[in-house]
Amino acid sequence: MSISLIGWGRFASAPGQRITVPAPSTDAGSPWLWDMLTGEVANLASVGFDRIQLPPASKAQGGDGAGCDGYGVYDPRDLGTKNQQGSIPTRYGTAESLRRLVATAHHYGLAVDLDLVLHQLIGGNNATYTYLGADGKTLNGRGAMHPGCFRKTATGKGTQPEDAVPVPSDDFAFGDEKVYQHSNPANHTINDALDYGDWLFRTTGADGARIDDTKGLWAPFVSRFMAQGAMANKPFYSEYFDGNPANLNWWATSPPISSRSGVEDFNIHFAIQTACNNLYARALDGAGYSQWNPGLAYGFVDNPDTDTSPGQQVITSKLLGYAYLHTISCRQVLIYGKDYFSDATWPGAYGLKPLIDNLIYINRTFAYGNQTTRWVDNSVIVIERDGNGGEVGTSPGLLTALNFDTYNRRQITCATSFGANVQLHDYTGHHPDIWTDGRGNATFTIPSNAYAGGQSYLCFSHANADKPITHQPRRTTQVFFGAPDLDIPPATFGGWQSIAESTCRKTRP
């Protein structure tokens, strides 16, 4: 299992509008996000994270303004180098600070995932997009788009029919929606997206990506994108917003995707929401696409969308959701930065870092092997991982017990796979050591979920089974492309500009 930080968040401003992370353009004294995360990567690696999920890095409509979270993409190839949409930096910083973040993360053994918005553009003039080139003056930038690149809608300026997307009823108009199947001229948008993706991964050195809004994208294009150029060897997961695990499985495993991309596990999110908000443990029993196909499931408690969407948030007992998520089997656990960081780091954040750090350690050390529900009733669920499939000799397994009852402690006796007369330690520090009985059963008392604070969980494994968290540093290669229609001019020699496009590689330790 991989553990990734969703490295940004949305916050409510005084009037109640959603803004993205604090930034110096709107919050005096705040760092750019890319620089803030660069300062955090050493600690993230030390506690057991192995990836960071970034927000969209391209220049959005509104530049570096408070609400410019990146999903309203204006110029995909402007990573914070061009004076467009009222600023040179994006909401998150400059291209140089983004590259520095990727290289520093790699030095500490963390992979970096981008967030790719391929569905729409926003900010053009009547569905016409022209961009500044490398000289910062001429509108010759690569990736120009016109009405034939976009879907025709009642309010939009595009001219083309909707692509054959997976769920047309959920393909909501947002800005100018690109068409890939029906582009006029044919293949214009596909070829541009393939060129953009190859450039983006090579110039940043990033390791993988989330693909936004795949319900509104033509699946053959998504498949082709993931197979092209620098993307061909990268891991991807997709936002296919659906709470039905059968629908998630259909999209992820059927042609043309054919298991090439994982999916965000909205089913487990909504199960956690039900369990935590309604204090109902049974909602977690067997829940999640992770129970169908753990190798493609990317589980999360909350993310920037659900946390700020009425009816979707986990509003109470959130730590019980994280304890559950760090126990079950899935491809990746996504930890929302707004849950993780403190209010001192991000004003308005929830400050669960010390407790989540402990759960990350427990996951990294013990959460391996087959998953079994050992006890479930309306208030309590106990889940075991039996240790099979972990590192040989280092994975004794994990028994996690959650109590949603806000008034009562619960004493539970349940079967385990630890064996008879084995000393077990609670690695959360909430319970003294226990011993299994002659039949391998464990008896323990789970604290009450007082004030719905969510700290009523226990995580047992073999006593004295601690091990250190390690990471493997690696080098980073970033390619700088010199071309009149990109963000860096071609190389010059003796005052004369080279005719050929130039390419420079920069390798960082």
WOZIGI-V381953 format. One record per residue. N is the residue number from 0. RES is the residue in three letters. PHI is phi in radians with two decimals (NA if undefined). OMEGA is omega in whole degrees, 0 to 359 (none if undefined). Layout:
n={N	N}
res={RES	RES}
phi={PHI	PHI}
omega={OMEGA	OMEGA}
This chain:
n={0	1	2	3	4	5	6	7	8	9	10	11	12	13	14	15	16	17	18	19	20	21	22	23	24	25	26	27	28	29	30	31	32	33	34	35	36	37	38	39	40	41	42	43	44	45	46	47	48	49	50	51	52	53	54	55	56	57	58	59	60	61	62	63	64	65	66	67	68	69	70	71	72	73	74	75	76	77	78	79	80	81	82	83	84	85	86	87	88	89	90	91	92	93	94	95	96	97	98	99	100	101	102	103	104	105	106	107	108	109	110	111	112	113	114	115	116	117	118	119	120	121	122	123	124	125	126	127	128	129	130	131	132	133	134	135	136	137	138	139	140	141	142	143	144	145	146	147	148	149	150	151	152	153	154	155	156	157	158	159	160	161	162	163	164	165	166	167	168	169	170	171	172	173	174	175	176	177	178	179	180	181	182	183	184	185	186	187	188	189	190	191	192	193	194	195	196	197	198	199	200	201	202	203	204	205	206	207	208	209	210	211	212	213	214	215	216	217	218	219	220	221	222	223	224	225	226	227	228	229	230	231	232	233	234	235	236	237	238	239	240	241	242	243	244	245	246	247	248	249	250	251	252	253	254	255	256	257	258	259	260	261	262	263	264	265	266	267	268	269	270	271	272	273	274	275	276	277	278	279	280	281	282	283	284	285	286	287	288	289	290	291	292	293	294	295	296	297	298	299	300	301	302	303	304	305	306	307	308	309	310	311	312	313	314	315	316	317	318	319	320	321	322	323	324	325	326	327	328	329	330	331	332	333	334	335	336	337	338	339	340	341	342	343	344	345	346	347	348	349	350	351	352	353	354	355	356	357	358	359	360	361	362	363	364	365	366	367	368	369	370	371	372	373	374	375	376	377	378	379	380	381	382	383	384	385	386	387	388	389	390	391	392	393	394	395	396	397	398	399	400	401	402	403	404	405	406	407	408	409	410	411	412	413	414	415	416	417	418	419	420	421	422	423	424	425	426	427	428	429	430	431	432	433	434	435	436	437	438	439	440	441	442	443	444	445	446	447	448	449	450	451	452	453	454	455	456	457	458	459	460	461	462	463	464	465	466	467	468	469	470	471	472	473	474	475	476	477	478	479	480	481	482	483	484	485	486	487	488	489	490	491	492	493	494	495	496	497	498	499	500	501	502	503	504	505	506	507	508}
res={MET	SER	ILE	SER	LEU	ILE	GLY	TRP	GLY	ARG	PHE	ALA	SER	ALA	PRO	GLY	GLN	ARG	ILE	THR	VAL	PRO	ALA	PRO	SER	THR	ASP	ALA	GLY	SER	PRO	TRP	LEU	TRP	ASP	MET	LEU	THR	GLY	GLU	VAL	ALA	ASN	LEU	ALA	SER	VAL	GLY	PHE	ASP	ARG	ILE	GLN	LEU	PRO	PRO	ALA	SER	LYS	ALA	GLN	GLY	GLY	ASP	GLY	ALA	GLY	CYS	ASP	GLY	TYR	GLY	VAL	TYR	ASP	PRO	ARG	ASP	LEU	GLY	THR	LYS	ASN	GLN	GLN	GLY	SER	ILE	PRO	THR	ARG	TYR	GLY	THR	ALA	GLU	SER	LEU	ARG	ARG	LEU	VAL	ALA	THR	ALA	HIS	HIS	TYR	GLY	LEU	ALA	VAL	ASP	LEU	ASP	LEU	VAL	LEU	HIS	GLN	LEU	ILE	GLY	GLY	ASN	ASN	ALA	THR	TYR	THR	TYR	LEU	GLY	ALA	ASP	GLY	LYS	THR	LEU	ASN	GLY	ARG	GLY	ALA	MET	HIS	PRO	GLY	CYS	PHE	ARG	LYS	THR	ALA	THR	GLY	LYS	GLY	THR	GLN	PRO	GLU	ASP	ALA	VAL	PRO	VAL	PRO	SER	ASP	ASP	PHE	ALA	PHE	GLY	ASP	GLU	LYS	VAL	TYR	GLN	HIS	SER	ASN	PRO	ALA	ASN	HIS	THR	ILE	ASN	ASP	ALA	LEU	ASP	TYR	GLY	ASP	TRP	LEU	PHE	ARG	THR	THR	GLY	ALA	ASP	GLY	ALA	ARG	ILE	ASP	ASP	THR	LYS	GLY	LEU	TRP	ALA	PRO	PHE	VAL	SER	ARG	PHE	MET	ALA	GLN	GLY	ALA	MET	ALA	ASN	LYS	PRO	PHE	TYR	SER	GLU	TYR	PHE	ASP	GLY	ASN	PRO	ALA	ASN	LEU	ASN	TRP	TRP	ALA	THR	SER	PRO	PRO	ILE	SER	SER	ARG	SER	GLY	VAL	GLU	ASP	PHE	ASN	ILE	HIS	PHE	ALA	ILE	GLN	THR	ALA	CYS	ASN	ASN	LEU	TYR	ALA	ARG	ALA	LEU	ASP	GLY	ALA	GLY	TYR	SER	GLN	TRP	ASN	PRO	GLY	LEU	ALA	TYR	GLY	PHE	VAL	ASP	ASN	PRO	ASP	THR	ASP	THR	SER	PRO	GLY	GLN	GLN	VAL	ILE	THR	SER	LYS	LEU	LEU	GLY	TYR	ALA	TYR	LEU	HIS	THR	ILE	SER	CYS	ARG	GLN	VAL	LEU	ILE	TYR	GLY	LYS	ASP	TYR	PHE	SER	ASP	ALA	THR	TRP	PRO	GLY	ALA	TYR	GLY	LEU	LYS	PRO	LEU	ILE	ASP	ASN	LEU	ILE	TYR	ILE	ASN	ARG	THR	PHE	ALA	TYR	GLY	ASN	GLN	THR	THR	ARG	TRP	VAL	ASP	ASN	SER	VAL	ILE	VAL	ILE	GLU	ARG	ASP	GLY	ASN	GLY	GLY	GLU	VAL	GLY	THR	SER	PRO	GLY	LEU	LEU	THR	ALA	LEU	ASN	PHE	ASP	THR	TYR	ASN	ARG	ARG	GLN	ILE	THR	CYS	ALA	THR	SER	PHE	GLY	ALA	ASN	VAL	GLN	LEU	HIS	ASP	TYR	THR	GLY	HIS	HIS	PRO	ASP	ILE	TRP	THR	ASP	GLY	ARG	GLY	ASN	ALA	THR	PHE	THR	ILE	PRO	SER	ASN	ALA	TYR	ALA	GLY	GLY	GLN	SER	TYR	LEU	CYS	PHE	SER	HIS	ALA	ASN	ALA	ASP	LYS	PRO	ILE	THR	HIS	GLN	PRO	ARG	ARG	THR	THR	GLN	VAL	PHE	PHE	GLY	ALA	PRO	ASP	LEU	ASP	ILE	PRO	PRO	ALA	THR	PHE	GLY	GLY	TRP	GLN	SER	ILE	ALA	GLU	SER	THR	CYS	ARG	LYS	THR	ARG	PRO}
phi={NA	-1.81	-2.18	-2.16	-1.59	-1.30	-1.46	-2.86	-2.84	-1.86	-2.31	-1.59	-1.39	-0.98	-1.33	1.65	-1.48	-1.42	-2.16	-1.64	-0.89	-0.96	-2.58	-1.06	-1.18	-2.24	-2.29	-0.98	1.54	-1.38	-1.46	-1.12	-0.99	-1.00	-1.25	-1.07	-1.16	-1.01	-1.28	-1.76	-1.12	-1.08	-1.18	-1.03	-1.14	-1.17	-1.63	2.12	-1.09	-2.20	-2.57	-2.24	-1.71	-1.57	-1.32	-1.01	-1.65	-1.43	-1.11	-1.86	-1.00	1.66	1.09	-1.78	-1.20	-1.03	-1.69	-1.51	-1.41	1.85	-1.41	-1.56	-1.04	-1.82	-2.15	-1.02	-1.59	-1.73	-1.66	1.98	-2.23	-2.03	-1.44	-2.33	0.97	1.55	-2.78	-1.52	-1.18	-1.40	-1.03	-1.84	2.33	-1.75	-1.08	-1.12	-1.20	-1.15	-1.11	-1.09	-1.04	-1.06	-1.13	-1.18	-1.02	-1.07	-1.02	-1.67	1.51	-1.69	-1.50	-2.16	-1.89	-1.52	-2.11	-1.79	-1.83	-1.85	-1.46	-2.64	-2.17	-2.49	1.95	-1.35	-1.86	0.94	1.05	-2.11	-2.17	-2.20	-2.18	-1.14	-1.58	-1.18	-1.42	1.27	-2.26	-1.54	-1.48	-2.08	-1.15	-1.15	1.68	-1.01	-2.24	-2.45	-0.96	-1.22	-1.62	-2.25	-1.23	-1.42	-2.31	-1.11	-1.91	-1.50	-1.89	-1.24	-2.08	-1.81	-1.21	-1.11	-1.15	-1.39	-1.36	-1.05	-2.35	-0.98	-1.17	-1.82	-1.61	-1.43	-1.17	-2.54	1.18	-1.71	-1.43	-1.18	-2.00	-1.94	-1.22	-1.96	-1.07	-2.21	-1.29	-1.00	1.25	-1.08	-1.23	-1.12	-1.08	-1.15	-1.14	-1.15	-1.12	-1.08	-1.08	-1.08	-1.08	-1.09	-1.18	-1.30	-1.41	-1.67	1.31	-1.18	-1.87	-3.05	-2.88	-1.66	-1.89	-1.37	0.94	-1.32	-1.11	-1.80	-2.00	-1.18	-1.03	-1.04	-1.19	-1.02	-1.08	-1.15	-1.03	-1.20	-1.71	-1.71	0.85	-1.16	-1.37	-1.08	-1.96	-1.80	-1.40	-2.27	-2.41	-2.22	-1.50	-1.97	-1.26	-2.76	-1.52	-1.65	-1.08	-1.14	-1.22	-1.06	-1.16	-1.02	-1.18	-1.28	-1.82	-1.41	-1.07	-1.64	-1.23	0.87	1.19	-1.28	-2.12	-1.38	-2.39	-1.14	-1.52	-1.18	-1.10	-1.23	-1.03	-1.22	-1.18	-1.11	-1.03	-1.09	-1.12	-1.32	-1.27	-1.79	0.95	-2.28	-1.13	-1.06	-1.06	-1.59	-1.23	1.30	-1.39	1.77	-1.06	-1.02	-1.37	-1.51	-2.65	-1.07	-1.23	-2.07	-1.67	-2.00	-1.53	-2.64	-1.49	-2.51	-2.49	-1.04	-1.38	-1.18	-1.13	-1.97	-1.95	-0.94	1.57	-2.02	-1.31	-1.58	-1.87	-2.66	0.97	-1.07	-1.11	-1.11	-1.10	-1.19	-1.09	-1.13	-1.12	-1.40	-1.78	-1.29	-1.61	-2.74	-1.18	-2.65	-1.72	-1.87	-1.85	-1.26	-1.00	-1.20	-1.26	-1.40	-1.33	-1.55	-1.10	-1.19	-1.42	-2.23	-0.94	1.76	-1.32	-1.69	1.21	-1.58	-0.88	-1.01	-1.33	-1.20	-1.01	-1.10	-1.17	-1.08	-1.03	-1.06	-1.05	-1.10	-1.60	-2.21	-1.47	-2.29	1.67	-1.18	-1.90	-2.40	-1.45	-1.64	-2.79	-2.69	-2.49	-1.13	-1.93	-2.21	-2.36	-2.16	-2.16	-2.08	-1.90	-1.50	1.59	-1.14	1.67	-1.47	-1.13	-1.01	1.38	-2.18	-2.20	-1.33	1.82	-2.62	-2.11	-1.95	-2.12	-2.10	-2.13	-1.60	-1.21	-1.42	-2.01	-2.04	-1.22	-2.27	-1.60	-2.21	-2.09	-2.51	-1.23	-2.45	-1.81	-1.27	1.73	-1.40	0.95	-1.89	-1.37	-2.05	-2.01	-1.52	-1.42	-1.56	1.43	-1.57	-2.54	-1.15	-1.04	-2.29	-2.18	-1.21	-1.48	-1.14	-1.83	1.50	-1.40	-2.05	-2.13	-2.73	-2.12	-1.56	-1.06	-1.24	-1.49	-1.02	0.97	0.94	-1.33	1.40	-1.70	-1.63	-2.47	-2.24	-2.36	-1.69	-2.67	-0.95	-1.16	1.04	-1.91	-1.08	-2.63	-1.33	-1.47	-2.15	-2.49	-2.05	-1.10	-2.59	-1.54	-2.21	-1.99	-2.13	-1.82	-1.84	-1.71	-1.68	-2.75	-1.03	-1.73	-1.89	-1.82	-2.20	-1.13	-1.07	-1.13	-2.06	-2.26	1.04	1.54	-1.80	-1.42	-1.15	-1.28	-1.31	-1.12	-1.85	-2.35	-2.20	-1.82	-2.16	-1.89	-1.91	-1.24}
omega={176	179	186	173	167	196	175	180	173	183	179	175	182	178	179	178	180	173	177	189	174	180	184	180	181	184	184	178	179	175	168	182	182	181	178	180	177	178	183	192	180	179	180	179	185	181	173	172	173	178	170	175	180	169	178	188	187	179	181	174	182	174	184	180	189	184	187	185	176	182	172	188	174	180	183	185	175	181	183	181	186	177	181	180	172	180	169	176	164	176	188	178	183	177	180	179	175	179	178	178	181	182	180	177	179	180	180	174	180	171	182	178	175	173	187	177	183	188	189	166	178	174	179	179	182	179	175	184	173	189	173	174	187	180	178	183	188	179	179	183	181	176	179	182	182	186	179	179	191	178	175	177	182	182	184	182	178	184	192	175	179	173	177	182	185	183	183	181	178	180	186	177	179	186	175	185	179	170	179	177	189	180	175	8	182	175	181	182	178	182	179	180	178	177	180	182	179	178	185	181	181	183	178	186	182	193	183	183	165	176	185	167	181	172	181	180	176	188	177	175	180	179	180	179	183	182	190	167	183	181	192	182	181	173	178	164	192	170	172	192	181	180	181	182	178	178	176	181	179	183	187	189	182	172	10	182	170	175	177	180	168	179	171	187	179	178	180	176	183	174	177	178	180	182	185	183	182	179	188	187	184	180	183	186	179	185	171	169	177	178	176	189	185	180	179	186	177	188	178	175	175	174	184	177	185	184	182	179	180	180	180	186	163	190	180	175	188	181	175	175	179	177	177	184	179	178	187	180	172	183	183	170	179	182	185	182	179	172	192	188	181	176	179	179	177	178	182	178	193	169	180	186	184	182	177	177	178	179	176	178	180	179	184	187	192	191	179	172	183	184	180	171	183	179	171	167	185	186	188	169	178	184	178	164	192	176	179	179	175	178	185	176	184	183	182	180	187	175	182	181	181	178	180	182	184	183	193	164	180	172	185	167	182	176	174	174	182	183	185	171	180	178	180	180	174	186	170	184	182	189	174	176	177	175	171	180	184	178	179	178	177	176	184	179	181	178	174	178	188	180	182	182	174	180	182	179	178	179	184	167	180	175	176	180	180	172	184	171	181	176	183	179	175	182	181	173	178	185	177	183	176	180	182	183	174	184	179	180	175	179	176	181	177	180	179	181	178	178	183	174	181	178	181	176	177	180	182	176	none}
